[in-house]
Amino acid sequence: MSSKLKELIRFDWAMKKMLRNKTNFDILEGFLSELLSENIKINKILESESNKETETDKYNRVDILVENSKGELVIIEVQNSKEYDYFHRILFGTSKAITEHISAGEPYAAVKKIISVTIAYFDLGQGKDYVYHGTTNFKGIHKGDILDLAPRQKELYHRENIADIFPEYYLIKVSKFSNRIKDKLDEWVFFLKNGQIRESFTAQGLPEAAEKLDEMKLSETDRKAYRKYIKGLHDLASEQHTKMADAEELIKKGKEKGKEEQTKEIGKKMKKKGMSNEDITELTGLTNEEIDDL
């Protein structure tokens, strides 16, 4: 059942400018709580080399690193355009977060649990779903069992499974979402895709988002900055479209050139076999001049 829609500012711009403020943690907490299916509380926003903005990433990527009340680190990243090596980038980001947040001389048990959340506005990888969850498990190649922690390890490290130690990944492919709402997480994905919240939505964090992410409540300075950001996204999309069109044209020309060379090679073989120009022309489409030049 549809209800009135409220237009809001994009989540990635809010991450850049607003959600780093403690008074707005409730929005991020709500999103993470629905995604991870547990009640998430954020202690603080962290900064690191892995999430410093570069000129290249100004519009293409936005990320934020938070520490939750359990001491886990959560990377939330929005990616706006296609990168074939993006899976490698995710791996690099989690690895860097691990090494940046363990002090020299600490035991390996002090390694932080990392949860990586990617909101992708392009078709990342190949799959039919729009939300994917990745964990690390060890499966026996002979018995097929999943390797577990020993009781003493569970007691020492307060973990139930080996997967609880390793980085965990969530991928949300918003372009794959059909706008059909089946649960509260879908309400969030709808907002991420459309920048809109229905009055009927009750997912954690969305009522707060509807209240705080209203463009009309921005200061004039922030409103100008936001519109500049949106224009940058349009420019980025146009640039990507132009590059794709140019690449397709080059591929087409390459194929045509390859076909032409292949035709000439066939004509050359026909000529060696003593076939007449007329027969070669009929079979290949080559002109008399082209056949004489072979």
C-alpha positions as CSV (number, residue, x, y, z in Angstrom):
1,M,0.0,0.0,0.0
2,S,1.5,3.3,-1.0
3,S,1.6,6.5,1.1
4,K,2.8,10.0,0.8
5,L,6.5,10.3,-0.1
6,K,8.9,12.8,1.5
7,E,11.9,13.9,-0.7
8,L,15.2,14.0,1.3
9,I,18.8,14.7,0.7
10,R,21.0,11.8,-0.5
11,F,22.4,9.5,2.2
12,D,26.0,9.8,0.9
13,W,25.9,13.6,1.2
14,A,24.4,13.3,4.6
15,M,27.3,11.0,5.5
16,K,29.8,13.6,4.4
17,K,28.2,16.5,6.2
18,M,25.6,15.6,8.8
19,L,25.8,12.0,10.1
20,R,29.3,12.5,11.6
21,N,27.5,14.7,14.2
22,K,26.7,12.8,17.4
23,T,23.2,14.3,17.5
24,N,22.5,12.4,14.2
25,F,24.0,9.0,15.2
26,D,20.4,7.7,15.6
27,I,20.1,7.6,11.8
28,L,23.2,5.5,11.3
29,E,22.4,3.4,14.3
30,G,18.9,2.7,12.8
31,F,20.4,1.7,9.4
32,L,23.0,-0.6,10.9
33,S,20.4,-2.1,13.3
34,E,18.1,-3.1,10.5
35,L,21.0,-4.4,8.3
36,L,22.8,-6.4,11.0
37,S,19.5,-7.5,12.8
38,E,20.7,-6.4,16.2
39,N,20.5,-3.2,18.3
40,I,23.6,-1.1,17.3
41,K,24.9,1.8,19.3
42,I,27.7,4.0,18.0
43,N,30.4,5.2,20.3
44,K,32.2,7.5,18.0
45,I,33.2,8.3,14.4
46,L,36.8,7.4,13.6
47,E,39.1,8.9,10.9
48,S,41.9,7.1,9.1
49,E,44.0,7.1,6.0
50,S,41.5,4.7,4.5
51,N,38.6,7.2,4.4
52,K,40.4,10.5,3.6
53,E,38.7,12.1,0.6
54,T,40.7,12.6,-2.6
55,E,39.8,14.7,-5.6
56,T,39.1,11.5,-7.6
57,D,36.7,10.2,-4.9
58,K,35.0,13.6,-4.3
59,Y,31.7,12.5,-5.9
60,N,32.5,8.9,-6.7
61,R,32.9,7.6,-3.2
62,V,31.9,8.6,0.3
63,D,32.7,6.5,3.4
64,I,32.6,6.7,7.2
65,L,34.2,4.6,9.9
66,V,32.4,4.1,13.2
67,E,33.1,2.2,16.3
68,N,30.0,0.6,17.9
69,S,29.4,-0.2,21.6
70,K,31.0,-3.6,21.3
71,G,34.3,-2.1,20.1
72,E,33.7,-3.4,16.5
73,L,34.6,-1.1,13.6
74,V,32.0,-0.6,10.9
75,I,33.0,0.9,7.5
76,I,30.0,2.3,5.6
77,E,30.9,3.2,2.0
78,V,28.8,4.6,-0.9
79,Q,30.2,3.9,-4.4
80,N,28.5,5.9,-7.2
81,S,30.2,4.5,-10.4
82,K,31.6,1.3,-11.7
83,E,35.0,0.0,-10.7
84,Y,35.9,-3.5,-11.9
85,D,38.4,-4.0,-9.0
86,Y,36.0,-2.8,-6.4
87,F,36.0,-6.1,-4.5
88,H,39.8,-5.6,-4.1
89,R,39.2,-2.1,-2.8
90,I,36.8,-3.5,-0.1
91,L,39.4,-6.0,0.9
92,F,42.1,-3.3,1.1
93,G,39.8,-1.1,3.2
94,T,39.1,-3.8,5.8
95,S,42.8,-4.8,5.9
96,K,43.9,-1.2,6.4
97,A,41.3,-0.7,9.2
98,I,42.7,-3.8,11.0
99,T,46.3,-2.7,10.9
100,E,45.5,1.0,11.8
101,H,43.7,0.0,14.9
102,I,46.1,-2.4,16.6
103,S,48.9,-0.9,18.6
104,A,52.5,-2.1,18.4
105,G,53.2,-4.9,20.8
106,E,49.6,-5.9,21.3
107,P,48.7,-9.6,20.8
108,Y,46.8,-10.7,17.7
109,A,43.8,-11.2,19.9
110,A,43.5,-7.4,20.0
111,V,42.6,-7.3,16.3
112,K,39.3,-5.4,15.8
113,K,36.3,-7.1,14.3
114,I,35.6,-5.2,11.0
115,I,32.2,-5.0,9.4
116,S,32.3,-3.6,5.9
117,V,29.0,-2.2,4.4
118,T,28.9,-1.1,0.7
119,I,26.0,0.8,-0.8
120,A,26.7,0.4,-4.6
121,Y,24.9,2.5,-7.2
122,F,26.1,0.2,-10.0
123,D,25.8,-3.5,-10.7
124,L,28.7,-4.9,-8.6
125,G,29.6,-8.4,-9.7
126,Q,27.0,-10.7,-11.1
127,G,24.0,-11.8,-9.1
128,K,20.2,-11.6,-8.9
129,D,19.8,-10.4,-5.3
130,Y,20.2,-6.8,-4.0
131,V,21.7,-7.5,-0.6
132,Y,24.6,-9.9,-0.1
133,H,26.3,-11.0,3.1
134,G,29.8,-12.5,3.2
135,T,31.7,-14.2,6.1
136,T,34.7,-16.4,6.5
137,N,34.4,-20.1,7.3
138,F,36.7,-23.1,7.1
139,K,35.1,-26.2,5.6
140,G,36.6,-29.6,5.8
141,I,37.6,-30.9,2.3
142,H,37.0,-34.5,3.4
143,K,34.3,-34.5,6.1
144,G,32.5,-31.3,5.0
145,D,32.3,-30.0,8.5
146,I,32.8,-26.3,9.5
147,L,35.8,-25.7,11.7
148,D,34.7,-24.3,15.1
149,L,36.5,-22.5,18.0
150,A,37.5,-24.7,20.9
151,P,35.7,-24.0,24.2
152,R,38.7,-22.3,25.7
153,Q,39.0,-20.0,22.7
154,K,35.3,-19.0,23.0
155,E,35.9,-18.2,26.7
156,L,39.1,-16.2,26.0
157,Y,37.9,-14.2,23.0
158,H,34.2,-14.0,23.6
159,R,33.4,-15.3,20.2
160,E,31.1,-18.1,19.3
161,N,32.4,-18.8,15.7
162,I,35.6,-18.3,13.7
163,A,33.6,-16.1,11.3
164,D,33.1,-13.7,14.3
165,I,36.8,-12.9,14.2
166,F,37.2,-12.3,10.5
167,P,35.9,-9.3,8.6
168,E,32.3,-9.4,7.6
169,Y,30.9,-7.9,4.4
170,Y,27.5,-6.5,3.4
171,L,26.9,-5.4,-0.2
172,I,23.7,-3.5,-1.1
173,K,23.1,-3.2,-4.9
174,V,20.5,-0.5,-4.9
175,S,19.9,-0.7,-8.7
176,K,18.8,-4.3,-8.3
177,F,16.0,-3.3,-5.9
178,S,12.6,-3.5,-7.4
179,N,11.0,-1.0,-4.9
180,R,8.8,-3.8,-3.5
181,I,8.8,-3.5,0.3
182,K,8.9,-6.8,2.1
183,D,10.6,-5.9,5.4
184,K,12.1,-3.0,7.3
185,L,15.5,-3.4,5.6
186,D,13.7,-2.9,2.3
187,E,12.4,0.4,3.6
188,W,16.0,1.5,4.1
189,V,17.0,0.2,0.6
190,F,14.0,2.1,-0.9
191,F,15.3,5.3,0.7
192,L,18.9,4.7,-0.4
193,K,17.7,4.1,-4.0
194,N,15.1,6.9,-4.3
195,G,16.0,9.5,-1.6
196,Q,12.4,9.2,-0.4
197,I,10.7,8.0,2.7
198,R,7.0,7.0,2.9
199,E,5.0,8.1,5.9
200,S,4.2,4.4,6.6
201,F,7.8,3.5,7.0
202,T,8.7,2.4,10.6
203,A,12.3,1.0,10.2
204,Q,14.7,2.2,12.9
205,G,16.4,5.5,11.9
206,L,14.0,6.4,9.1
207,P,11.7,8.6,11.1
208,E,14.8,10.5,12.3
209,A,16.1,10.7,8.7
210,A,12.7,12.0,7.5
211,E,13.0,14.8,10.1
212,K,16.7,15.7,9.9
213,L,17.5,15.1,6.2
214,D,15.0,17.5,4.8
215,E,16.7,19.7,2.2
216,M,14.5,22.7,3.1
217,K,15.9,22.6,6.6
218,L,19.5,23.0,5.4
219,S,21.2,26.4,5.8
220,E,21.7,28.3,2.6
221,T,25.4,27.5,2.6
222,D,24.7,23.7,3.0
223,R,21.9,23.8,0.4
224,K,24.3,25.3,-2.2
225,A,26.9,22.7,-1.3
226,Y,24.4,19.9,-1.6
227,R,23.2,21.1,-5.0
228,K,26.8,21.4,-6.2
229,Y,27.3,17.8,-5.0
230,I,24.3,16.6,-7.0
231,K,25.5,18.4,-10.1
232,G,28.9,16.7,-9.6
233,L,27.1,13.3,-9.6
234,H,25.3,14.2,-12.8
235,D,28.6,15.3,-14.3
236,L,30.3,12.1,-13.2
237,A,27.4,10.0,-14.7
238,S,27.7,11.9,-18.0
239,E,31.5,11.4,-18.0
240,Q,31.1,7.7,-17.4
241,H,28.4,7.5,-20.1
242,T,30.7,9.3,-22.6
243,K,33.6,7.0,-21.8
244,M,31.4,3.9,-22.3
245,A,30.1,5.3,-25.6
246,D,33.7,6.0,-26.8
247,A,34.8,2.6,-25.8
248,E,31.9,0.9,-27.7
249,E,32.8,3.0,-30.8
250,L,36.4,1.9,-30.6
251,I,35.4,-1.7,-30.2
252,K,33.0,-1.4,-33.2
253,K,35.8,0.1,-35.4
254,G,38.2,-2.6,-34.2
255,K,35.7,-5.3,-35.3
256,E,35.1,-3.6,-38.6
257,K,38.8,-3.3,-39.3
258,G,39.4,-6.9,-38.2
259,K,36.6,-8.0,-40.5
260,E,38.1,-6.0,-43.4
261,E,41.5,-7.5,-42.9
262,Q,40.0,-11.0,-42.6
263,T,38.1,-10.5,-45.9
264,K,41.3,-9.3,-47.7
265,E,43.1,-12.4,-46.4
266,I,40.4,-14.6,-47.8
267,G,40.6,-12.8,-51.1
268,K,44.4,-13.2,-51.2
269,K,44.0,-17.0,-50.8
270,M,41.4,-17.1,-53.5
271,K,43.7,-15.2,-55.8
272,K,46.5,-17.7,-55.2
273,K,44.2,-20.5,-56.1
274,G,43.7,-18.8,-59.5
275,M,40.1,-17.6,-59.0
276,S,38.9,-14.7,-61.2
277,N,38.4,-11.2,-59.9
278,E,34.7,-11.5,-60.7
279,D,34.4,-14.6,-58.5
280,I,36.4,-13.1,-55.7
281,T,34.2,-9.9,-55.8
282,E,31.1,-12.0,-55.8
283,L,32.2,-14.0,-52.7
284,T,34.0,-11.3,-50.7
285,G,32.6,-7.9,-51.9
286,L,36.2,-6.7,-52.7
287,T,36.6,-4.3,-55.6
288,N,38.9,-5.0,-58.6
289,E,41.3,-2.4,-57.3
290,E,41.4,-4.0,-53.8
291,I,42.0,-7.5,-55.4
292,D,44.8,-6.1,-57.6
293,D,46.5,-4.7,-54.5
294,L,46.4,-8.0,-52.7
